[in-house]
Amino acid sequence: MKVLGIESSCDETGVAIYDPAAGLLADVLHTQVEIHAPFGGVVPELASRDHLRRLLPLTKAVLAQAKLEPRDIDGVAYTKGPGLVGALLVGALFGRTLAMAWKKPAIGVHHLEGHLLAPFLGEPKPTFPFLALLVSGGHTELIAVNAIGSYTILGETVDDAVGEAFDKTAKLLGLGYPGGARLAQCASQGNPDRFHFPRPMLDRPGLMFSFSGLKTAAAQVIRAQTLDEATVADIACAFQTAVVETLTVKCRRALQQTALPTLVIAGGVSANAALRESLTTMCTRQGVSLFFPPLAFCTDNGAMIAYAGCQRLMMGQHDGLAVEVQPRWGLNELKRFTPFECKLFQ
């Protein structure tokens, strides 16, 4: 089954083709960083208009890359939510139109399920069940994953997501937009001992997160300093160290609480090198298997939507003709499958 996947939830336009027998056949991605950078953040109307401009040429590009014709596609998957409503509508309308024109089944994919399953695009692949740490610009969650659709939220942020905290702190440091990756790069040059920031909610039991206070602590230090190059690097290093330690401790707690044998890290922040190193060390000590998505599939992309959509289409699920998007959509609202059903098709 060859599935065309479309991602348009925010500020990246991704299109890919996935075949369970042959793997990922083609993948293209267009980022809107240059469009939104002058405004210091995503402008929803500009994002929607750019998705509209890019989807058709990107779809033609992946078909050419895979050396396929529209008749060779067996299904279409598109991001149904969560995300920006206008951006979601562009992708959903485009995907639904292609499916209708090609007389193929279509399915709307949960964006976060795409991230959770992105590690299956690499080698080796994780196996169910596993603990997942989902870390992105909009989400910070610890999830027990029993099978596709079978998700139990163990802990989540009560305020800012970790990626949002990275971006806001980077903006305060004058690192520009998008700031998360730039802050991480800057942190690698910093002195870890010059500043110290709190490790939020580690002084109490449980698996909930909070990054608003950490961001405020960083803001106070930033206002009190002359921001030369060395100081910016040192603050970035201290901030990143606090985040990484917090995430690592919470993951260790969740692994001990659930006794799950595998940890999966997904979402844009899973590309952070310091986080990868810290979790690798922790999992080695705990005797736990650790999986990350390939670096190319940490941020939003069409490949993860094609993969997630393919799994559900193979298990007999597809959507009707109505075009629906869900800007707010809980993982617990998805149709659940058993581990046995998942093994039949993977």
ABEGO torsion letter per residue (X at the ends): XBBBBBBAABABBBBBBBBAAAEBABBBBBBAAAAAAAAGEBBAAAAAAAAAAAAAAAAAAAAAAAGBBAAABABBBBBAOBEBAAAAAAAAAAAAAAAAAAGBBBBBBBAAAAAAAAAAABOBBBBOBBBBBBBBAABBBBBBBABBGBBBBABBBABBBAAAAAAAAAAAAGAEOBAAAAAAAAAAABBAAABBBBBBGAABBEABBBAAAAAAAAAAAAAABBBBAAAAAAAAAAAAAAAAAAAAAAAAAAAAAAGBABBBBBEAAAABAAAAAAAAAAAAAAGBBBBBBBAAAABBBAAAAAAAAAAAAAAGBBBBABBBBBABBBAAABBBBBAAAAAAAX
